[in-house]
Amino acid sequence: MTPSTTTTSLPLTAGSWELDAAHSSVSFSVRHLGVSKVRGRFTDFTTTVVVGEDLASTSVAATVQLASVDTSNADRDAHLQAEDMFDVARRPTMTFRSTRIAEDRDGWRLEGDLTIGEINRPLALSLQLGGVEVFPGDGRVHAGFEATGEVRRTEFGIAPGLPTVMLGDVVKVELDLQLVAPKP
């Protein structure tokens, strides 16, 4: 569903929506040696979505535990957690806080601040609604969203000395989130 040009709110009931973690994912991909992509995901994350009466009063916040990185390779995951990469001992989380949600031609643009450790940078995500359905398992309304964007690892102090020919600087992020409507 694509919003009309006059939409000033999300097509969701106002209130705090819960994350359905079993049907959600936070994943990424980055170039390795410039010839292929390494793909991974984070398995431990939380999201708070408060839908307001309009876009200006709607907010999104998320926290990702960096130690939950999973690239299907235990040695690589351990290296990603190390001091020269994520440095999870000093920087255990990555957080996002929305500052603005605006319509664009394909859905919405979710703007906010991404923080890893002491470094905070703006991040814009393209946001699309996959649909809204009542889930027979719980009788509640569920909404699915996909958000995509890009971050530069060196801007967040992740492997700053590693040449981009070894590990690409641009990290593509993809969020598939299923949210559950507030209880009536």
Buried (B, 14 or more C-beta within 10 A) or exposed (E): EEBEEEEEBBEBEBEEBBBBBEBBBBBBBBBBEEEEEBEBBBBBBEBBBBBBEEBEEBBBBBBBBBBBBBBEEEEBBEBBBEEEBBBBEEBBBBBBBBEEBEBEEEBBBBBBEBBBBEEEEEBBBBBBBBEBEEBEEEEBBBBBBBBEBEBEBBEBBBBEEBEBEEBBBEBBBBBBBBBBBBEE
